[in-house]
């Protein structure tokens, strides 16, 4: 699943997108990959994503992340 988390409009008309993507991993089995990337529409290739950070989450870590995000939105 991929989702744009934030879009920032620049004064020159370009946009800067922060994107998060979650994918299931086949190895190690049961783990999930979480990748944050950016897209800048003012770049030479305006559709090219640049990966900034990737982490592998165990099933327990994924549950902890979900709990953190849900807890934060309930405040």
BAFI-73010 format. One record per atom (N, C-alpha, C): x, z, y. Coordinates in steps of 0.2 Angstrom, whole numbers, plus 5000, padded with zeros to 4 digits. Atoms other than C-alpha are relative to their C-alpha. Last residue first. Example, Ala and Ser with C-alpha at 12.3 -4.5 7.8 and 13.67 -1.06 7.14 Angstrom:
BEGIN
499649994994;506850364995;499650035005;500450004994;506250394978;500450005006;
This chain:
BEGIN
499849964995;497451085064;499649985006;500549954999;496650995050;500150055005;500550034997;497750845052;499450045001;499950014993;499250945049;499449975003;500049934997;498551015032;500149995008;500749985000;498150835026;500050075004;500450044996;499850775030;499350025001;499849994993;500750925022;499649965005;500349944997;499650915007;500250025007;500750014999;500050735004;499750065003;500150044994;501850765006;499349995002;499849964995;501850904993;499949975007;500549964999;500850794981;500150055006;500550044997;502150664983;499450045002;499850024993;503550784980;499449965004;500149944996;502650844964;500249995008;500749994999;502550664958;499850075003;500349985007;504350634962;499350025001;500349945001;504750544978;499750024993;500349995006;506050414981;499750074999;499949945004;506550394999;499649994993;500450005006;506750235010;500250074996;499949945004;507250235028;499649994994;499749944997;507450105041;500250064996;500149935003;506949945033;500450055003;499449975001;506849795045;499950074997;500049935001;505349685043;500750035000;499549975005;505449505049;500050085000;500349975006;503949435057;500450044995;500549954998;504649405075;499650034994;500550015005;506249315068;499450055001;499950075002;507349295084;499549984994;499450025004;506549465089;500149934999;499550034996;505249495102;500649984997;500350064999;503849535089;500549965005;500050014992;504849685084;499849935001;500150074998;504449745066;500049995008;500250024993;505049915060;499949925000;499750064997;505149995043;499749985006;500150014993;504850155034;500349945002;499650044995;504850155015;499750005007;500250004993;504150275003;500549975004;499650024995;504450244984;499750005007;500350044995;503450334971;500549995006;499849994993;504050414955;499749955005;500449954997;503050414939;500250015007;500750015001;504350314929;499750065003;500249965005;506150324936;499250005000;499449965002;506150174935;500350045006;500050015008;504450084936;500650044997;499350025003;504250144954;499949994992;499849975007;502550144962;500649974998;500050045006;502550084980;500150044994;499949965006;502150164997;499949954994;500250035006;502450065013;500150054994;499849965006;502550135031;499749964994;500450015006;502650025046;500250044995;499749965005;503150055064;499650004994;500449975005;502749905075;500450054995;499649975005;503549855091;499650044996;500249935003;502649735102;500550024995;499849995007;503149595114;499750074998;500550035005;502249565130;500150004993;499950085001;503649585142;499549974995;500350034994;502949765147;500149925000;499450004995;503149825129;499749965006;500050064996;501649865118;500550015005;499949984993;501950005105;500149935004;499850064997;501149985088;500150025008;500050004992;501050135077;500249935002;500149944997;500750175059;499950005007;499749994993;500550005052;499850065003;500549994994;500050015034;500550015006;499650014994;500749955017;499550015006;500450004994;500050005000;500450005006;
